[in-house]
Amino acid sequence: MAKSHASALAAHVPLEAVKPLMKLLHSHQIRLVYTRDRITKLGDFRPAVNGSPARISVNGGLNIYEFLMVFLHELAHLYVHEKCTNKVRPHGTTWKQIYGELIRHYAEEGIFHPSLCDMLVKYSYKVKASGIADLELSKALRRFDRTEKDLSWHFLEELPRDSVFKTSNGRLFRKEDRLKRRFACQCMHNNRKYLFHPTARVWTVNE
């Protein structure tokens, strides 16, 4: 069983990360779930409850370095929960410190591609709650996407206002104004407004 879990993990993270991550999953009794790509989030953490193990889910379509970044994001939530339960903010100072330390550790261990390490260390001191919010780092990570289809998408921030775009589930939207940290976009199927992160992955279409 452990071998099959390691094989599954090896399809989603750098090979150098498989052994240390398998140890973490075992020592902290974490159930790792590979999900279909979700628009609203890249990963999720749920603490252990009623005898069930802690659960970390990560979008399975991410490239190996993005997947590792998101896993470490959720792992930091687990560490905060183990240390502080619910006594601190989910993405407060404690979480930022732990997540930053995890990023630096894996960068220094040579788990990430060398071209990413300087940006990762810089980002580790200013981590954000929402995905991989640094646009420069997101673009660098994008180079490691696995298929030609993956390379055809854009960051929402790159599109001009009024652009029509498609999300990974096929829904059509029109980009509108930026409201603080996110862009308002109108769904062309139901005319409702939705908020998207600037680094959301979208595909342009012709009207």
N, C-alpha and C positions, 0 to 999 in steps of 0.2 A: 504493500500500500504506500509506504513512504517513497519507494522508487517511482511509482506512478505520479505521486504528488510532485516530486522533484522534476519529472519530465514535463508535467503541465506548467510548472513555474518557469522552467527553462525556455518555454515558448514566449514568455512575456517579459523577462528581465535579462540583463547581461549575464552571461554564463558565470562570471566571477561572483555574481550576487547570489546564486542559487544556494550554495552551501550555508553562508551566514543567515540568509533569510529562512531557510528550512529550520535552522536551530532556533531562530526567534519564534517561528510559528509553533514549534513544539514546546519551547520553554514557557511561552505565554499562553499556550492553548488557544491559538487563534484559528478560526475558520476563515480561509481566504476564498472569496467568491469572485469569479471572472464574469462580469455582466456584459450584456449588449450595450453599445454606446448610448449614454444618456445625455440629453441636451442640457439639463439643468445642473448636473454635477458630474465630476470625474470619478469620485470615490465617496465612500461612506464608512463610518465606524459605529458599531453598536456594541455596548458593553455586555459582558456575560450576565445572564439572568436565568433564574430558576434552573440552574444546573447546565444550561446550554453555554457553549464557549463564546468568547468574544468574537465578533464577526467584522471583518474588513472586506468591503467590496470595491473593486476597481474596474473601470471600463476596459473591456478586453481588447478593444480596437486601438488602444494607444501604442505608440512605438515603445521599445524596451526602456529607453531612458525616461520618457514621460511616465510610463507605468511605475517605474521605481520612484520617481518624484512623488507621485500621488500616493503610492503605498507608504512612503515615509511620512507624508502629511497625515495619513490616517493612523499610522503607528504612533506618531507624536500624541494624537488624541488618546490612544490607549495608555501611554505612559502617564499623561496628565491625569487620566481617570484613576489609574492605580495609585498615583501619588497624592492626589487631592480630592478624589471623588467628584462631587459637583460644587466644590467650594470656590472655584475660579471660573473666569469667563472661558468659553470654548476656544476662542482664538486670542486669548489675552497674552500677557507677558510670559507666563510659564510655557504655554504652547509654542510661542514664537522662539523662545530660547531652546527648547528641546528639538523642535523641527530644524532650526538652524544648525544645531550641533550634529544632528543626524546627517544632514546634507554635507557638512564639512567632513565628517568621518568617512562617508562613502566616497567623497571626492578624493580625499587624501589616500584612501586605500586603493585607488586606481580603478574603482568600479565603473565610474562614468568615463565617457570618451574624453581624451586629453583636451580636445578643443572646447569642451564645456566647462572645464574645471575652474578657470578664473572667474567666469560669469557666475558659476554656482556659488563659489565662496563669497563673492560680492552680494549675491541675492540672499545668501544665508543670514546676513545681518539685517535684512529688511523684508523678511518673508511676509506674504499676504495671505489672508484667509481664503480668498476666492481663486481656486485653481492655481495656475502658474501665471500670475498677474503681470510679470515683467515681460514687456513686449519683445525686447532684445533677446532674452533667454528663450521665449516661446518660439521665435523665428529660428534660433539656433537649433532647438530641439526638433523643429519641423524637418530639418535636413535628413533626419533618420527615419522618417516615415517609410513604410515597407513597400507600398505599391504605387503604381502610376496614378491610380484613382485618388490615393491620399494626397498626392502632390498637386492635384487640381484645385484644392480648396484655398480659400483666403481667410485672413482674420477679418472679422466684421469691421474693425477699426479702419481697415484699408479701403473699404468701399465708400464711394461718395453718397451723400444724402439722396434719398429717393431710389436707391438701387433696389432691385428685386432680387432676392436670394432664396436659396433652398437650404433647409437644414438636413441633417443625416437621415431623418425619418420621412423626408419628401415633402414637408409642409413649406408653403411659400409665404414669404414676408416681404414687407417694404420697410427699408431703413428710414427712421425719422431722426429726431434730435437727441443729443446726448443729455441725459438727466443725471448730473453728478457723476457717478462712477459707471453707469450703464447706459446703453442706447435703448430708446423706446422704438419698438418695431410693430407694425400692424400686420396681423395675420390675414392673408388674403382669402382664407377659407371661412372665417367667422367674423372678420372685422374687429376682433379684440386686440388690445394693445398688450405686448409682452416686453419685458426688460431683458436685454442680452448683455453679457460681459463683452468688453471690447475685443478680447482674444477668442471669442467664440468662433468655431470653424464653420464656414458657410460656403455654398457653391453659387456663383452668379448664374442667372438665367436670363433669357430674352423674354420680354413680355409678349 
